[in-house]
Each structure stands twice: as C-alpha cells, then as structure tokens.
Amino acid sequence: MDYEEIIEPRVNDIPFSMYGAKMLDYSVDGVPYKSGYLFAPSAFFPTILKGQVGIRHIEIELDFQGTGWRETEHMISDVTAVLAQGCELLLPDGFYYRCAFDENSAPTRPAPWITTVTFELYGVRHGKLEQVTLSETSEIWVDGNRTTPARLTVSGVSGTVTVAGITITGISGEVVIDGIARTVTQNGVNVFDHTDLTAFPSLPAGRAEIVFSAGLTVKVEYYPLYY
C-alpha cells in the first residue's frame, strides 16, 4: 500500500514546533478569478478573456503549550510577528503559499495547558524555486499551470547582447534581470538603463524556449504557480 507523504507545516522553512506550536487544522479557499469571460446576448458560447487571478484566503489553527500563561502568550506573539512581516507557508497539502497576514483570533483555552489561536492570511500557491542553467538557446519545461515571473542571471555579457527578447548594451559581466523582484541589477546596482526592457521576463506553464545570444550563460529561476 502506498502512503501519502506526511508534510510537517513550516513558516519560512522553520517548523511551527520550533515556536512551541502545533497545527490542528488549516483551510485554503479556492482562487478568486475576475473578468474571465464575456457572454454576449447573441452568443452561443462565452468569450474567454484574460482574467485576473486573485489571492486565496487561508486559515491556520495552532495549539500553543507553554509552561505558563506568560510563556504561551509570548509564543503566540512570536508567531504573529513572523506572519505579520510577510511569510512563506508550507502546508500539509504539499504546496507553498506566499502570504500576507490579515488577523488572528482571540486565544481560547480548551484545557489549562493548551491555548488555541486561528490566524487568517491571504496568499498565492506555488512550488519550490526551480532553476536551470543554459549555455545555449534551449527549450525548458516550466512546472505549474500559470504563467510565472522569471529571474534571469546572465553571465558573459559584453558589447550588445540579447536574452529573452531584451537587449543589454554598454555593460560587461553579469546582469540579473529579475521578473520576481522586478529589478535589473549588476552587483546589486540598478542597471535598468542599460536595457530596452519594456516587460519583465515571465514563463508560460509547459514548454518555453529561452533564446539568447551566443557566448552567454543564462540561469533561469522561477516559482511554479498554481491555480
């Protein structure tokens, strides 16, 4: 018999148990989708439009067990502080969620030694960071089922070169065109003005061809995104 892998929930890659917490339950709402179709009165089928994918409402219910009331409240405060700064959740469904904190419930105490709190967040479902390094124009497979922003680390830049339809000129060395952070940098310095970039790089789910000038090495990084 095959058994499904048991995934320990984490926040920023740290188990909740390190904060003295145990996840009792969690829920992830469906993904909201706006303006995805147009249905004209005379049409037989709806016209599919480019819709806007929203973010999911997420609830996690945690039990805290400190040695006393003060320690338990301190644990709750520490978890709240981590969530409030923006966080990465790994939930038992096996997906990661990039989250923004909304609120938490008042603590309840089902037993003298247990305090339960529900935290509410909003997040985007994704997989682990994927990366592949290419030495020539190549086709890659992009996991997930949504178009996702990509980070391109371009090495060997000299003179005028192109990568993914973006021209880089007047600079040499390594350039990072980051569609995730939406920056163009060299050694952390903004070099946006050395490109003709009009749209940051992104990758469709499935097969994608990465086209670039000969002599370059391109590291492609992305998070698989999921509806």
N, C-alpha and C positions, 0 to 999 in steps of 0.2 A: 504494500500500500504506500502511495506517495503522500507525504505530509507537507503541507504548506509551510514555508519558512516563517518562523516567528521573528518578527522585527521589533526590536526594542525602540520605542519612541525617543526621539532626541530633539534638542533645541540647539542650533548652532553646533551640531555634531557632538554635543555633550548629553549623555543620558539624563533624563529627568531625575533618576535616582541619586545623581550627584548633588541635587538640590534638596534631597530628602522628600521627593515627591514620587508618587506612583500614579500612572494614568488609569483611571477607572473606565472611561469611555471617551469617545470622540465622535463628531459628526462633521461631514463635509457636504455642503449644499451643492446642487447642480450649478453648472456655469451659466450665468445670465448672458443672453445674446440679443443685441438690439439691432433693429432695422436690417434684418437679414433677408427680407423678401418684399416684393411689391406685387399686389394682386389687383390687377385692373378689372373693372366690372365686366368687360367683354372677353377677358382671357379665360382659357380653359385650365392652364397651369400657372402657378405663381412664377414670377421672375425673380431669380436668386440674385441678391445684391451682396456687395462686400459689407458684411455686418461688423459690428463692434463686439468683441468678446470681453465680457466683464470679469470681475474677480469674485471668488467664492466666499461665502460666509462659513466660518469654521468655528466649532466649539470644542474645547478640550476640558475634561473634568479630571481634576487632580486631587489625590489624597495626600495630606502632609502629616507626618508624625514626628514631632519634636519631643524633647524631654520635658517641655513645659509650654505654657501659653506664649511666653515671650519668644522662645526659640522658634516655635511654629509660625508665629506672625512674621518673624524675620525671614524665614524660608519663603513664605508667600510673597513678601516684599521683594526678595531677591529675584524670584521667577518673574514677577511683574516688571521689574526693572529691565530684565533681559528681553522680554517680549516687547516692551514699550519702545525699545531702541530700534525695532525692526529686526526680524529674525528669520531663520531658516528652520522649518519644522520637518522632521522625518516622522511620518505617521505609520501605524501598523499596516496600512494598505500598500506600503512599499513606495509611495510617491513622496517627493519633497514638495514643500509649499513655501514660497517666499511671501512672508506675511507682514502686515501692519496690524498693530494692536488696537482694539476698539475699547473693551472694558472687561472688568471681572465682577463676579457676583460677590455679595456679602458672604463671608465664611459661615458654614454650618458645621455642627459638630454631632455626627451620628453616634459617636462614642467619645468618652472623655479623652482618649488618647489619639483621636483622629479628627482632622479638620479638612473639610471638602470645599473646594473653590472651583467655579466654572469660569474659564477665560474665553472671551469672544475675540476673533480676529477675522481679517479678510486677506485672502491670499491667492496666488497663482500656482497651479500644479505643474511640476516639472520633474525631470530626471536628473541624474548626476551630470556634472560638467563633462562633456565629451571633447576630445581633442585628437587631431590628426595632423601630421607634418608632411608637406608635399614638396617635392623638388622639381616638379613639372606640372603643367596643366593636367588635371585629373578629375575624374568623377568620383564623388563620395556618396555614401548613404547617410542620410540625416534621420536619426530616430525621432520619435514623437509623431504627432499628427496635426501640428500647427506650424506656421511659419515662425521662425525664431531668430532673434538678433544674433550676430556672429562677431567674434573678435578675431581679427587677422593680424598676426605678428609677422611682419615682412622683413626678412633679412637679405643682405646683399644689395641694398638699394644704391644705385649710382646713376647719375645722369637723369634721364627721363624714363620712367617705367610705369607699367600699368598692372593693377591687380583688381580682379572682380569689377572691371569697368571704371576703376578710379585711377586717375593719373597722379603720380608723385613726381615732383621735379624740384631741382635746386637744393637737394639734401642728400646725404650719403649715410649708410649704415643701416640701422634697424628702426623701423617705424611701426607703431601699433595703431591700427585703425579699429577702434573698439565700438562696435554697434551695441554692446551691452551697456557700457558706461557712457556712450555717445561722446567719445573724445578721440582726438588724433594726437599722439604724443611720440616724442623721442627722448628717452631717458627721463621721462616724467614731465618734459617741457612741451607746451602746446605748439604743434607744427601744422595746425589745420590749414594755414595759408599756403602751405607747400603742396596742397592737393586741389583738385577740382571737384571735390566731393559735394554732391547735392542730396544724397540719401545714404545713411549709414548701412553697412552690409547686413544682409539677412539671408536666411536659408530656408527654402521650402522643405516640408517634410518629404522624405523619399530621396530620389536621386537628384543630385545637384552637381553641376560642373563648376570647378574653380579654375578660372582662366587667368593666367598671369604671364609676365614677360620672362623670357629665358634668362637663366642665371640667378633667379630669385629662389629663396626658400620661404614657404608660407606655412605658418602654423595656424590651423583653423580650430577655434574653440567655440562651443555653443552649449546651451542647456536645452535638451529636448523638452518641448512644450506640449501639453496635452489639454484637450477639451475636458 
